[in-house]
């Protein structure tokens, strides 16, 4: 399982950063672009995307692969 990817505000826009990394993996102008990139990384690594709002608070999570509570059906 790979590192969870965090989408958060950066002084130059939005960043995608793996859990525990000191530097951003990549910077983006918009949160949407950052989320799309983080989603692809998380799919490849079977990890989660954690989305932070402008205030830094977590506002959503998406799991790709290693979901402890997969949907039933």
Secondary structure, DSSP 8 states (H G I E B T S, - for coil): ----EEEEEETTEEEEEETT-SS-SEEESSHHHHHHHHHHHHHHHT-EEEEE-TTS-EEEEEE-S--TT----
